[in-house]
Amino acid sequence: MNTGGIMSDKKMKINNKEYSCAIELTLDIIGGKWKPIILWKLAQNGVLRFSELKRCMGIITQKMLTQQLRELEAYEMVNRKVYAEVPPKVEYSLTKQGKSVMPILEVMCKWGTDYFESVDPYKKE
């Protein structure tokens, strides 16, 4: 398989974690159930407060959303802006790196739609 000259098996160390290939790193940054959805919602809305993001995410718990946002922030995918107010106000938005992953997520979205349409049991009746 031609990878276009990309070195995907080069050892990398980021945030005190070592990765054996670029795919492993990519999946750690944007993989899982919630991170792609968080990135997608922020791309759609621009800036969201924590409560707004939680509301549009569906069934995610506050603890899980906090954990996923911290991980995305550690990889510089998400900006976190805290306002010195009472009660505290925190807003999230995509960084340049976060925006750079949107073409990947768009392709994943299209693939999911195409896959669903190809296996949708109701279409085959």
Helices and strands as residue ranges (DSSP letters): E 12-14, E 17-19, H 22-30, H 35-45, E 47-49, H 50-57, H 62-74, E 78-83, E 89-94, H 96-100, H 102-119
